[in-house]
């Protein structure tokens, strides 16, 4: 059976494929040769690009853990090391620069968004924010003490980072990308 793979706008992955956990020792005979780049495109880039309108909230739930992976890679933080955004830390400075917001605001925003979304499936009420689909050419800004998060600009900036680092981001032995298998 021939398989097809498309990475353009309306990407489709045939129903004959399934994913499973990664096993370096014994690759399955039905493993589909797939590059790291293809996996990042299939699971992250293309779904993010398709999101629009009311998908914004779900988009954030995908973007924040990806931001953590990107941050770990760019700052060379080991998987075994905790990622902390303490005062003057490289991670705090990286996140503030990424969002284009003052560093003194970044830690509370990270906690409210990343930790709130991943641990409670909701943004914590510890910061005042507004989510908007408006395009401003930047992921966020603070106006009158309120975080304005430009969801689609944030998404586009995350996608650009994924496209830049796709083959290097998920090299971890702790959290590797799964393999793709041909389903029987």
C-alpha positions as a printed Julia matrix, in Angstrom:
184×3 Matrix{Float64}:
   0.0    0.0    0.0
   1.39   3.41  -0.98
   1.26   6.18   1.54
   0.86   9.88   0.82
   2.1   12.84   2.75
   1.21  16.45   2.06
   2.66  19.41   3.97
   0.88  22.24   2.19
  -2.12  24.31   3.26
  -4.8   21.61   3.43
  -2.63  18.88   4.85
  -4.06  15.4    5.13
  -2.58  12.4    6.83
  -4.15   9.12   5.66
  -6.25   7.23   8.19
  -3.92   4.29   7.65
  -1.36   5.87   9.96
  -1.28   5.92  13.72
   1.18   7.23  16.27
   2.7    5.49  19.24
   5.37   5.98  21.84
   8.96   6.2   20.75
  11.17   3.11  21.04
  14.76   3.67  19.96
  15.85   0.11  20.66
  13.45  -1.79  18.42
  11.89   0.14  15.56
   8.7   -1.58  14.46
   8.71  -3.15  10.99
   5.66  -1.07  10.12
   7.26   2.22  11.15
   6.78   4.89   8.53
   9.97   6.79   7.79
   9.13  10.29   8.99
  11.54  13.11   9.71
  11.42  15.29  12.81
  10.45  18.17  10.52
   7.48  16.23   9.11
   6.26  15.3   12.58
   6.44  18.91  13.77
   4.53  19.95  10.66
   1.88  17.21  11.06
   1.25  17.65  14.79
   1.93  21.33  15.42
   2.55  23.68  12.49
  -0.3   22.68  10.18
  -2.97  22.41  12.92
  -1.91  25.81  14.28
  -2.07  27.37  10.81
  -5.61  26.05  10.3
  -6.91  27.61  13.52
  -9.03  30.74  13.23
 -11.93  32.52  14.9
 -13.09  30.81  18.06
 -10.13  28.39  17.92
  -8.05  31.08  19.64
  -8.4   29.67  23.12
  -7.43  26.13  22.03
  -4.58  27.69  20.07
  -3.16  29.17  23.28
  -3.36  25.75  24.94
  -1.07  24.44  22.21
   1.19  27.49  21.97
   2.27  27.74  25.61
   3.82  24.26  25.97
   5.44  24.76  22.56
   6.87  28.05  23.84
   8.39  26.15  26.74
  10.02  23.68  24.34
  11.32  26.52  22.18
  12.61  28.39  25.23
  14.38  25.28  26.53
  16.01  24.75  23.15
  17.1   28.35  22.55
  18.42  28.77  26.1
  19.9   25.25  26.2
  18.03  24.24  29.35
  18.3   20.52  30.05
  15.13  18.46  30.29
  16.03  17.45  33.83
  16.33  21.09  34.9
  13.27  23.0   36.13
  12.27  25.97  34.02
  11.86  28.96  36.31
  11.06  32.56  35.48
  12.7   34.28  38.44
  13.8   37.92  38.5
  16.49  38.66  35.93
  16.6   35.01  34.79
  17.37  34.28  31.13
  14.0   32.54  30.83
  12.11  35.59  32.1
  14.02  37.87  29.74
  13.44  35.47  26.81
   9.68  35.28  27.45
   9.35  39.05  27.88
  11.26  39.66  24.65
   9.17  37.04  22.83
   5.86  38.62  23.9
   7.31  42.14  23.56
   6.22  43.1   27.07
   8.11  44.47  30.09
  10.04  41.81  32.02
   8.37  42.83  35.3
   5.01  41.71  33.83
   6.27  38.5   32.2
   6.39  36.18  35.21
   2.77  36.77  36.25
   1.65  36.34  32.64
   3.58  33.09  32.26
   2.06  31.76  35.46
  -1.48  32.82  34.53
  -1.35  31.52  30.97
   1.08  28.61  30.85
   0.36  27.18  34.27
  -3.33  28.04  34.23
  -3.94  26.52  30.8
  -1.88  23.4   31.39
  -2.98  22.65  34.93
  -6.56  23.95  34.99
  -7.48  24.31  31.28
  -8.21  27.96  32.0
  -6.21  31.17  32.31
  -5.72  32.13  35.96
  -7.51  35.25  37.14
  -4.28  36.66  38.59
  -3.77  38.99  35.6
  -6.15  41.25  33.71
  -6.14  40.3   30.06
  -7.99  40.54  26.8
  -7.67  37.95  24.06
  -8.13  39.36  20.6
  -7.91  38.19  17.01
  -6.85  41.68  16.01
  -3.52  41.83  14.16
  -0.91  44.18  15.58
   2.3   42.56  14.32
   3.31  41.57  17.85
   2.2   38.79  20.23
   1.11  41.06  23.08
   1.29  44.42  24.78
   0.32  45.97  28.09
  -2.1   48.92  27.97
  -3.47  50.56  31.09
  -2.42  47.55  33.19
  -4.22  45.05  30.94
  -2.47  42.43  28.84
  -3.7   42.53  25.25
  -2.84  39.15  23.75
  -3.02  39.1   19.96
  -3.75  35.41  19.57
  -3.02  35.02  15.85
   0.16  37.11  16.02
   1.29  34.94  18.95
   0.45  31.82  16.95
   2.35  33.08  13.9
   5.4   33.87  16.02
   5.32  30.39  17.58
   4.95  28.81  14.11
   7.93  30.83  12.84
  10.03  29.5   15.74
   8.84  25.93  15.04
   9.75  26.3   11.37
  13.15  27.66  12.38
  13.97  24.86  14.86
  11.69  21.98  13.79
  14.35  19.29  13.47
  16.11  20.16  16.74
  13.32  20.87  19.24
  12.26  17.38  20.23
  15.56  15.5   20.54
  14.92  14.76  24.2
  15.1   11.2   25.47
  12.56  12.18  28.14
   9.92  13.6   25.76
  10.75  12.54  22.19
   8.33  12.8   19.3
   6.34   9.62  18.78
   6.85   7.42  15.75
   4.29   7.05  12.98
   3.26   3.49  12.11
   1.34   2.11   9.2
  -1.9    0.69  10.61
  -2.83  -2.83   9.59
